[in-house]
Each structure stands twice: as structure tokens, then as C-alpha cells.
Amino acid sequence: MKSRQGYKGYVIEARSDELRDGEFSAEFSIEQHDGAGVTETQFYLPHTFLSQELAIAAAIQAGQQKVDVGFERGRGVASG
């Protein structure tokens, strides 16, 4: 499952995948669009979630928090 949302000039794309035990993992990317193109930075949430909806909501919230506090662009990192 995937969800895209604009936030303070960025685009947050949240993704979830079902794991073998019926729980879901979550990850997100933050896209910055400018005249030079798009810079995408990926993050992975270390926790699992009981539903896709919870995983997507957590990824969107984590993405908003990253934008609010600032983040190193262009790298993939764990978000905890």
C-alpha cells in the first residue's frame, strides 16, 4: 500500500508491506522538488504495525516530523 501527501513544500510518500506474521512494516520517502529536479530521501521505521492503515499513518507522521526538524537529504536512514 502507498500514500502520497504534500507537506510544507515537500512530498511524503508512505509505503507499507505485509510481513509473514501478519504485521506490517513501514517506510517513507521525502521528495524535494526544485528547478534541478527531484531529490528523494528514504527512511525506514524500525517498528511493525498491526494494520496497513496504522503503518501508513505512522510513516506519514514520521515524515512530517522529519520535515519539521530538518533532515540530511539524499540518504537512506532508519527513523526511530
C-alpha positions in Angstrom: 0.0 0.0 0.0 1.2 3.5 -0.8 0.1 7.0 0.1 1.5 10.4 -1.1 0.9 13.7 0.8 2.2 17.2 0.3 3.6 18.8 3.4 5.4 22.2 3.7 6.7 22.2 0.2 7.8 18.5 0.3 6.0 15.3 -0.9 5.9 12.5 1.6 5.4 9.0 0.2 4.5 6.4 2.8 4.6 2.7 2.0 3.7 -0.5 3.9 4.4 -4.2 3.3 2.8 -7.2 4.9 5.2 -9.4 6.8 4.9 -13.2 7.2 3.5 -12.9 10.7 0.6 -10.7 9.6 2.1 -7.5 10.8 3.2 -4.6 8.5 6.4 -2.8 8.0 6.5 0.9 7.1 8.9 3.2 5.2 8.7 6.6 3.7 10.5 8.9 1.4 10.6 12.7 1.4 10.8 14.3 -2.1 12.1 17.9 -2.6 11.1 19.3 -6.0 13.1 22.2 -7.4 14.4 23.6 -10.7 17.2 20.9 -10.8 14.7 18.0 -10.4 13.7 15.8 -7.5 15.8 14.8 -4.5 14.4 11.8 -2.7 15.5 10.7 0.8 14.3 7.4 2.1 13.6 6.4 5.7 12.7 3.1 7.3 10.6 2.7 10.5 12.1 0.0 12.8 8.7 -1.0 14.3 6.0 -3.2 12.9 2.3 -2.4 12.9 -1.0 -4.4 13.2 -2.5 -3.0 10.0 -1.6 -1.3 6.8 -3.5 1.8 7.9 -1.5 2.1 11.1 1.8 1.6 9.2 0.9 4.3 6.6 -0.3 6.8 9.3 2.9 6.2 11.3 5.1 6.8 8.2 3.2 10.0 7.3 3.6 11.3 10.8 7.3 10.4 10.9 7.8 12.1 7.5 6.1 15.3 8.8 8.4 15.2 11.9 11.5 14.8 9.7 10.5 17.8 7.7 9.7 19.9 10.8 13.1 19.2 12.5 15.2 19.0 9.3 17.0 16.0 7.8 20.0 15.1 5.8 18.8 15.0 2.2 19.7 12.3 -0.3 20.4 9.4 2.0 18.5 6.4 3.3 18.4 6.1 7.0 16.4 4.5 9.8 13.9 6.6 11.6 13.1 5.8 15.1 
